[in-house]
Every structure is written in C-alpha cells, then in structure tokens.
Amino acid sequence: MIKKLLVIIVVLCSPNAYAADNKSVAEAWANVSDVMKKDFVSSNTIGGSLYYVRDGKPYGALNLGLADLATKRAVDENTIFHWASITKTFTDIALMQLVEEGKVKLSDPIIKYLPELRKVHNPYGSMEDITLDMLVSHTSGFRNGSWPWAGGEDWMPFEPTDWEQIVAMLPYMKINFKPGSKFQYSNPALIFIGKVIEKVTGEDIEIYINKNILMPLEMRSSYFDITPRHLLKYRSNNYFVVDGLVDEQGLDFDTGITAANGGLNAPMKDMVKYLNFLLGTGDKKLYEGILKRKTLESLWQPVAPIEENESWLEQISHGFFLYDHKDSGAHYIGHTGSQAAYYSFFYLNPKTNSAVIMVTNSRPRDSERKYIYSMRKYIFDNLLYK
C-alpha cells in the first residue's frame, strides 16, 4: 500500500531515565540522542529506537515515531522489530554450543553434514576444502544473496521456503574465490550453518535457538517469522519511503529456509538482555550454561580484514564485525541487519562494559540511509569510547 507521508510523530521516552554517574558519558548520550532526533525527522523515518546499555542496564532509551502509521501506534520498549542479519549472531552461538558439546568441529568440511553441496562448482579445488569455520567467518567464497531470482512480485515468497529449493540451485552456484583467502559476506553460508544445526540436533533452527538461547535469557517476546497472536499489538510495521511516498510492507513475512540468516523478531527490552549476555553483565552462572565465556570470546578473534583507512581497521571474526581505532585503541564488536525496510545495528565495547543498539522500521528502497553510517561513526567517537 502506497500513501503520501503527511506527518511523522516523534515520541521521546526518557532519554536520561537513569542518573548519570559520569558527566562525559551523560553529555555524550545527550549529544548522540540529539543527532538521532534531528536526522530521524530530516530522513522521513517512520519509527525506531536507540538504546545505550552500560553496566547491565539501559543508561539511555530513545524511542521515536510510530510502529504503525494506520493506527498511530507509538514506538516504545515493547515494540517488536525485525532484526534481519543480527540473527546470524544467534546462529553462530548455537553452532558454538554444538562445538562445546563435541558434536561438531569448526574444522569439519561442510559436506560432512551437507553432501548436497558437492554439486557447487568450485574452480579452486574440492568442496571438501570448505569448513564450517569459513562459513561463519564469511571467507568460504559463497555469494552474498540467498535467492538471486526473486522479482519482488507480491505473489512471490519473501525467501525460499524449502531446503529443496536451495538444493536445486546448487549446480548453478560457484565459489567466487579461493576458500579462506578473503572476506565476502554471504547469506547462503549461514543458511548452510543453520541446516547443519538442524541435522545434528534434529530440531528446526528456530526451535533450537528458542530453547537454548531465547528461553534461558528470558527473551519472552522474541520469536522467528510470523508473529504470535498475543504479540501482534506490539509488532512494528515497516515502510519504504521514497520522495515522500510511503510504501507499507506489512506486519509479517516468512524468512522460510533462510531463518538462520535473518528471521529474528524482538523488542528492545529483550535485545538488551542479549547485549548483557554478550558483555557478560548479569547472571554469569546462567550465561555459562548457554555458552562458556571463553568460547563466546573465541568468536571475536579476527579472521580476515574487510576495510582499512588511516583511522580504522574493520575485520571479520567468527560471525561478528570488529572495529579498531588506530589512535585511541578503542575496540568495538558488532553486527548490522537489513531486510525488508528494517535497518539495525549493535556494537559492544567490552572495555567500558557498554553497548549501543539501534533499529528503524523504514528506509529508502534499494538503498541505505546515509545518516545510519554517520550515526554509527558519531556513536563510536562520542559514546562507546567513553
């Protein structure tokens, strides 16, 4: 449904809800909040949230705009957003649970679990050379897109719905570079990891992650794909906004066989619990039952460079993105997500025991908003560093 965007309501919820214990941190949060509020309006964003987590609690919570235009429902801490590729970090953790249990090894070739992948054309050698480790670090040589033939028609599935559809494509896929030699982001890589988890555990990836990560962390309003009826009142819609025209995408879509790569939906209050788990802030005994700290931190070891300039070095680890500031020594860990009209990111600074997470429910079609990247840089320089 396309309609003219006439007004955007901006709702600010407690930007300084928690007393500042450090003046510079308080000032940094106020400045970042102000930048987001201004850019939010200038970019015609419909709704979104920015949370700053420090020492186990939301130091600042900024909820802006509308979760749904038709009902004028405002965004708040209960609003359920789609997190797209941030889902991959949950899949990576699920895989490492199996590694801890001795059920898989990162050095295992993918065809040990998915012999169907022998059909992929690998001009650089044998498919036996491609390991689980290469898949989670995006160094396997597989392409980016999971479904290259989608035409965007209303009658088409959002993503492939069955494993058999992926298998049918395998003879038409090829490895793009020598496996292990460099980084190239790949959605199919995480689809394959999700399928490995299903084969080893005998459970759908959505069920496995729910039972072994979401439930222990008490992420009670988090789920994959179609929204449970009791949570529909909290579900955010999503919108492409082009030249003032709003194209509504609807409350729900099914990520099908690609759920391991981008199917998670959750409110900010649940995602804060996830960030605290990553930071190790909270019930450490509970966290150790999900994944040992040593194992989790092994996911953050650099594997391959992505981009470097005079100020920053960006690298890929075992499923997370790493950012190192050359002058200050600041080190950040995070991931982004972009699917349908949602855009999101989170970044951790373990040294300051802090994290920032942001999500919006609208963006221009076929492009990312420039202010997202300026926001990220501003956050790096002015908030997470404190």
Stockholm file with secondary structure:
# STOCKHOLM 1.0

chainA/1-386         MIKKLLVIIVVLCSPNAYAADNKSVAEAWANVSDVMKKDFVSSNTIGGSLYYVRDGKPYGALNLGLADLATKRAVDENTIFHWASITKTFTDIALMQLVEEGKVKLSDPIIKYLPELRKVHNPYGSMEDITLDMLVSHTSGFRNGSWPWAGGEDWMPFEPTDWEQIVAMLPYMKINFKPGSKFQYSNPALIFIGKVIEKVTGEDIEIYINKNILMPLEMRSSYFDITPRHLLKYRSNNYFVVDGLVDEQGLDFDTGITAANGGLNAPMKDMVKYLNFLLGTGDKKLYEGILKRKTLESLWQPVAPIEENESWLEQISHGFFLYDHKDSGAHYIGHTGSQAAYYSFFYLNPKTNSAVIMVTNSRPRDSERKYIYSMRKYIFDNLLYK
#=GR chainA/1-386 SS CEEECCCCCCCCCCTTCSCCSSHHHHHHHHHHHHHHHHHHHHTTCCEEEEEEEETTEEEEEEEEEEEETTTTEECCTTCEEECGGGHHHHHHHHHHHHHHTTSCCTTSBGGGTCGGGGGSBCTTSCGGGCBHHHHHTTCSCCCSCSCTTCCCCTTSCSSCCSHHHHHHHGGGCBCCSCTTSSCCCCHHHHHHHHHHHHHHHSSCHHHHHIIIIITTTTCTTCEESSCCGGGGGGBCCCEEEETTEEEECCSCCCCGGGHHHHCEEEEHHHHHHHHHHHHTCSCHHHHHHHSCHHHHHHTTSCCEEEEECSSEEEEECSSSEEEEETTTCCEEEEEEEEETTEEEEEEEETTTTEEEEEEESEECTTSCCHHHHHHHHHHIIIIITC
#=GC SS_cons         CEEECCCCCCCCCCTTCSCCSSHHHHHHHHHHHHHHHHHHHHTTCCEEEEEEEETTEEEEEEEEEEEETTTTEECCTTCEEECGGGHHHHHHHHHHHHHHTTSCCTTSBGGGTCGGGGGSBCTTSCGGGCBHHHHHTTCSCCCSCSCTTCCCCTTSCSSCCSHHHHHHHGGGCBCCSCTTSSCCCCHHHHHHHHHHHHHHHSSCHHHHHIIIIITTTTCTTCEESSCCGGGGGGBCCCEEEETTEEEECCSCCCCGGGHHHHCEEEEHHHHHHHHHHHHTCSCHHHHHHHSCHHHHHHTTSCCEEEEECSSEEEEECSSSEEEEETTTCCEEEEEEEEETTEEEEEEEETTTTEEEEEEESEECTTSCCHHHHHHHHHHIIIIITC
//
